[in-house]
Amino acid sequence: MLRFLTAGESHGPGLVAILEGLPAGISITEAIIREDLARRQAGYGRGGRMKIETDYAVIQSGVRHGRTMGSPIALLIENRDFSTGNGPDGKPWTHTMSKEAVEDEVTPIHRLRPGHADTPGISKYAAEDARDILERSSARESTARVAVGALCRAFLAEFGIEVHSHVTNIGGVEASTTDGREPIDWAAVEESPVRCADPVASKAMTEAIDAAREDGDSVGGIIEVIATGMPIGLGSHIQWDTKLSTKLIAAVGSLNAVKGVEFGTGFAQASLRGSKVHDVIKPTEEWERGADGSWARPWPRRSNNAGGLEGGMTTGEPLVVRAIVKPIATLRSPLPTVDTATGELTEAHYERSDVTFVPTCGVIGEAMVLITLAEAMLEKFGGDHVDETKRNHAAYLATVGPRFGA
Ligand code: EPS
C-alpha cells in the first residue's frame, strides 16, 4: 500500500513528508526532486515569498546509494522565511511561530478573509487567532506533496508513464483544451510564465494577472493534467472507493482552491448525445505493434472524450483531468468582513500574497495524479522490488488484447 503524510506550517521551520510503499530499486536523487520543486515555485502572479525560498527536499531515509530500499522515505524541506524573514508587526517569524509561549504577544488575526479556511477553521478548532488555521491551510503545504510526487514520477517512469500539465484558463482568458492525444509542446509550457504553450493566450493571461494585481484583486483559472502510458485496467469497477475516478477526483480536488474536477470532455457532455460522447474502439487492423511484435496498446479508441477512464478504470488512452481553481482569497483590496473579537463590520486581513497560483496549481495537480497512479500501479502489480513490479506488469500486458490470440 502506498501512503503519505505531510506536516508543517507555512511560516514554521519547515515541511516534512513521509512516503511509504514505494518498492526497492528505484533510482532517486535529491536533484530530481529539486526539479519539480523549482517548477512549483515558478509561475507569473506569485508574491514575494517565492523570491525568499529555494525549495529543496533533503532525503532523511529510505534511499541508499541512489536507490530506494523499500523503507519509508522521509523528506525535510526548510522554510527559509522562518529563519530569515519578518512576520506581522515587524517581528521575526521565529517569534510569531515560536513553539514556546512568548511574552511579547503576537497580534492575533481577527478579520477573517471570506473564501479562506479562516472562518470555519477558527470555529471548529476554537482558535483565538486565525493564524492557527491559515498557517496549515496555506498552499505552502503543496511543496511537500510535489516532493512526494517527484518520487512517484521516478517510479512511474520505469513503466513509461509520464505526467504533464498546462494551464487552459486564467481569469477568463482561454487556451484550447486537448483530448490528451494531440501533441503538446511541453518545452513551450515549461518556458511560459503561466505554463501555457499558446503564446497569444499566455500573453493575455499575464495581462489579466497584471490587471488584477493593479486592482488589488486575484484571479483563478483551469489546469489540465495529462498522463500517458498507463496500462488498460488500473482501478476497478467493483466498489465506489476502488474506482480510479473516485481516487483522482479526491486527489485533484484536494488541491488548495480547487472547486471542480472533470475528465475528458467532462461537464460539456451534459449537453451532448451519447453518440457524440462515447469513444469508439478501433478494429485490430488499425492497432499498432511494439518492437517485439506485441500490441503497443490494446483496444485503442477513435476519440478520447472519456479522458482515459471508463467504469472507474483506465482505458489505456491518455488520462485528461481538469481542475477549476478559484481566485485566491487574500485580496490587497480586501472584502468586507467581521471582526471575530467584536462581530463588527470591518475589512478582511491582508498579508503578502499571490495574485494567482493557477500555474503552480498545475504542478501540484501533476503531483497528486502521480501519487494516485503510483498507488494504482502498485495495487495492480504489487512488488517489493521494482523488477518484480515490472515482471508482473509485463505478464499482464501479454494477456490483454483480442481473445482469439491474434
Ligand atoms: C499563501 C500565501 C503566500 C504564498 C503561499 C501561499 O505566502 P506568504 O504568506 O508567505 O507570502 O506565497 O505559497 C507558498 C508559500 C508556497 O510555497 O507556495 C497562502 O496564504 O495560501
Residues whose N, C-alpha, C, O or C-beta is under 5 A from the ligand:
A	BS01	EPS	R49 S137 S138 A139 R140 R352 S353 D354
